[in-house]
Each structure stands twice: as C-alpha cells, then as structure tokens.
Amino acid sequence: MLEARDITFGYGRRPLYEGFSLAVAPGERVALSAPSGFGKTTLCRVLAGYERPWAGSVTADGAPLPRRGPCPVQLVGQHPEHVVDPRMRLGASLAESGGAPEELGRLRAALGIRDEWLGRFPHELSGGELQRFCIARALAARPRYLIADEVSTMLDALTQAQIWEVILAEAAARDLGLVLVSHSPALTARLATRVVTLAGE
C-alpha cells in the first residue's frame, strides 16, 4: 500500500494540503482530480518522495521512502526535458535505472524507442520521444507504485494510446499501484479504477 497520512505541505508559509491522506493499493489505478493550479503535481512529488511533507508521512508497503538508492515509487511527469541530464546520452541515462539489459530491451521495443536514439542527447529528440525514455526508465527501476502526472499531454492520439497500453500492461503484469493525473475526463474514465477529488473542485 502506498499511503500518505495526514500530509501537510506547501510553499512559503501557505499550505496547499493540510491533514491530507490517501491510500493506493497494489493493482489500483487512482486518478487525482482538481482544478488547474490546485497542486496536483505538488502532491505527486510528495507521494514520490521528491518533496518532504511539513507534517505527516508517506510510506510504501509500510516503509518510509528511501532518501537514496532505488525507490519503490517512481514518478513520470509532463516535462521529460526537466528530469534528464542534458549532457548525458540517452542510452547511458536509461542504463542508470538499474534495469537488466533484457528488461531494458523489452521496454524499449514496447515503447517504440529506436536503437539510434540511444546515442543522442536529450535536445536531439522530440518531447514525445523523450517521454518514452522517461517511462522506460521508471518501469525498468521495478517500482511497486508508478505516478503518472500528465504523461501523455504532449503526444498525438496514436502515441498516447501506445504509451498507455504499455503502462497498463506493465501495471497488470506486476500488480503495480498507479496514481495518474490527466486533464482529459475521457482518458481518466478509461484508465482509473477510482477517482479521488481533491478539495476545491
């Protein structure tokens, strides 16, 4: 279970969340719903351990999220260019996930990552191509929970469908818990097994 218990967090002196709790079970696909600017991305970062709550706790399967090393919660955001090292070739960036070569090869094939992209730098790929790397890297880390924050916003309909097909297949095969954010009600209805409406909507 991925659990946020009585979370309080914000920026400056103003809390975005006070006493917020959420539990996501393995195999669940939970969509977060709230108006733009309400802090869905911030909550995703807290759930993945990128931000430490002012109060409360986040645990995965009963244990605190590690400060270093492999994390059982992986976050894929909507801006892949912000999370890859611009000076590192993408093959090396992908290898940093720690995934076995066979696993990386399988994920690359499923996500349509071409061999020639591995020797390129991030700025040499489109946003959609780069997002495929970020998804492959997150899945190769063998997480128990995956947080997908607007991961397909920049993609055309065909690529969007392909990427979600891979994510859902991996989630089903591994019994992953999935937290997702999308501005598309149709996509949310198709993907989520449960919708959590945050305060303010």
N, C-alpha and C positions, 0 to 999 in steps of 0.2 A: 504494500500500500504506500502510495506517495501521499504524505499528509502535511498540510500546513495547519498549524494550531495557533489560534489567537494571534495572527500576524498583525503587527503594526509597522508601517513603513511609509516613507515619503521623502521629499527633497526639501532642503531648507528646514523650516520649522513646521511646515504644513503636512500632516499625514494624508497620504492617499488612501490608506487602509488602516482601520483600527479594529482589532479583535476579529480579523477575518480568518475563517477556517475552511478548508477544502480537503477532501479525501478522494483519491483516484485509485481504483483497484486495478490489478493486472487484468488486461483484456478489455478494460473500459476505454471508450473514446469520448472524452468530455470536452464540449465546446464552451468557451468563455464568451459571454455576450454582454456588451456595454456600449454606450455611445463613444464616438471618437474622442480621444483626449482624456478618457476616464482612467487610463493607467493599465490597460490590459497587457501591454508589452512589459511594463514595470513588474507586474505580477508574474509574468512568465520568467523574467530574470531572477526574481526572488525564488520561485519554485525550482529553478535550475542551479541555484547557488551562486549566481553572478553577483547578486546583491544580498547582503546580510540584513535580516529584519531588525528593526529597532527593538522589538519585543516579540515573543513567541518563537516558534521553531518550525523548521522544515526537516522531515525525515523521510527516508526511502527504506521501506521494509524494516522499519523500527530503528534505523541507524541514522545519525546526523550525516549530512552531505559532506564528503571529504573536502578539505581545503586544497589538497594537492593530489595528483595522480588521477586514475580513471574514475569517472563519476557515473553512478547508475542512472543519472538524469542528464539527458542531452537536449540542448536547445538548438533549433534551427530557426533563424529569424528571417525577416523580409529583405534584409540588405546584406547579401553574402559578401559584397566588397568590403564591408566593415570588419569582417571576422577572419579573413585570410591574410597571411603575411604577404604584402605586395612584392617582397624581394625573394620569395621562395617559389620555385617551380611547383606546379600543382601536383605532380607525381610525388614529390617529397612531402608536400602538405598532406596529401591523402595518407601516405605511409605513417605519418605521425599519430594517426588514430590508433595504431597498435594492432590493427586487424591483420589476420593471416593473409598471405598473398592470394590464396584460393578464394577467400571471402571477399577481398577487395576486387578481384577479377569478376566474381559473380555479381557484385553490386554495380560495378562499372557497366557490365553488359546489360543488366536490368534497367539501369537509368540512362542508357544510351551515351555513355561517356566514351569518346573516341580515344584510341591509343595516342594519336598525335597531340591531343590536348595535354598529355602528362608532362611534356617538356616545355609547356608555355607558362608565362607568368599570368597572374590574375587579370591584369588590364588587357590581355590579349583575347579574352573570352567575353561573350555577352553575359548579361546578368542572369539569364536563364540557364546558360551553360555552367556558370559558376555555382548557381544554386544546386545543380545536380551533384557537384563535388561536395558541397556542404552537407547534403543529405546523405551521400555515401559515407562521408567521414563520420557523421553522427551515428549511423547504423553500424558501421564497422567497429565502433567502440563498444558494441554489445551492451547497450543500455537496457535497464529494466523499464524505463519510462522515457518517452520522447515528447518534447514540447515543440509544436509546430506553429509558429507565430506568423501568419500571413505568408506562408512559404511559396504560394503559387500566384500571388497577386500580379507579378510582373510577366507571367507566362501566357502564351497563347492557349486556347482551349484544348488543343491536342496534347501539348506538352504537359499542361496541368493535369489532364486525365491520366497520362502515363505516369507521372510522378506520384499521384495519389494512389494509383493501382499498386505501385511498388511499396509505398509506405503501408498501405492496408494489408498487403500480402505479408510483409515482414512482421507487422504487428500481430497478425493472426498466427503466424508460424511460431513466434516467440512468446506469445501471450503478453505483449507489451501493453502497458498503460499509455494512453495517448491523450495529451492536452492540446487542443487546437483553437486557434483564433482565425476567423475569416469574416470579411465584410459581406460575403455572399450568403444570404439566407438559404438559397437552394443548395449550395455546397455543404453548409452546416447541416441541413436536414438530411442530406445523403450520407454524411460521414459520421455524425455524432450519435452515440447511444444515449447521451444525456447532455442537456444544456444547462449551464449554471449562469443565471442572470445576476450580474454584479449590481450593487446598489447604484442608483442613478438612472436606471432605464425603466 
